[in-house]
């Protein structure tokens, strides 16, 4: 992917992780598409669960094509929606995008009357919106929205690279919309119901893992390991009962959300099997700060947000993002760091196979007072000897 298209994906990803109002987010995304791809206009219709329809959320570009938000609505029987909902059945071209020029070619050559009818309806809808390209926004198998793009200002056709970039972007758009809605619900229910709040945190963590296919279950395992380590910290007499009970609640949130900042890292980097470049590594190392910026406004989880921010700091001061050393690293962040490292070593990753558990435990032990707080390492080793780390069933209670 060229610099131009890296920039549209990168710029949009950086913006979307800090914005929790989905409609502000949508306008920014469309503005970036118009700016970098240089199209006459761009619109996004988003699924409304209450109205059971796709509603125009925003439209950006030339005045004659702009439609006020909420003034356009298409139902599930619209040919475009029917096509995308049955896309695996049709599979007329390699990608999921509808491009007017190639649609017309297929339409002329197909003898399937039903398919011709669907394609004729799709073309009619595209003409209605003055669009030549339609990009679906799927979250897993759910069609969250559809983007409609007008002609390029140059008059040229969309290139395969441009369509590829827009497809990558559509995945992040769907993710951002789902996360924006989850975040909104999270804040609304925070003060009302603790268990509901934690379930929403768990759902948000699941959305993160949907982007990084190699870390499915990672956040729950890290949370379980961190709670077991905390138990042993308490048994060592390092903290009192009141501190222990408070930290348990903080760890449940911090463990589930410690990687939330990966929302802002392109999927191509997260799932890359080859070694990362220095630039890609720096992009990965931005995720603790991105995660902190996402949740720092929720004052009720201040301690958890600091653990999200500092869980990649090292006891010897060689970590990131701030290079904190020793006791300056928040206590919970030190616990999450050990739990995160243990799970990372004992599960398969894109770039390497998992290590045997005994070897991973030895690595944790060898990095005592270097990468990890000595207290956390001692607590971790005690939990390992008691075999409590094998009890991986996750519970929010």
ABEGO torsion letter per residue (X at the ends): XBAAAAAAAAAAAAAAAABABAAAAAAAAAAAAAAAAGBABBBBBBBBAAAGBBBBABBBEBAAABBBBGABBBBAABAAAAAAAAAAAAGABABABBBAAAAAAAAAABABAAAAAAAAAAAAAAAAAGBABBBBBBBEABBABBBBBBBBAAGBBBBAAAAAAAAAAAAAAAAAAAAAAAAAAAAAAAAABAAAAAAAAAAAAAAAAAABAAABGAAAAAAAAAAAAAAAAAAAGABBAAAAAAAAAAAAAAAAAAAAAAAABBAAAAABABBBBAAAAAAAAAAAAAAAAAAAABAAAAAAAAAAAAAABBAAGABOAAGBBEAABBAAAAAAAAAAAAAAAABBBAABBBBBAAAAAAAAAAABGAABBAAAAAAAAAAAAAGAAABABBBAX
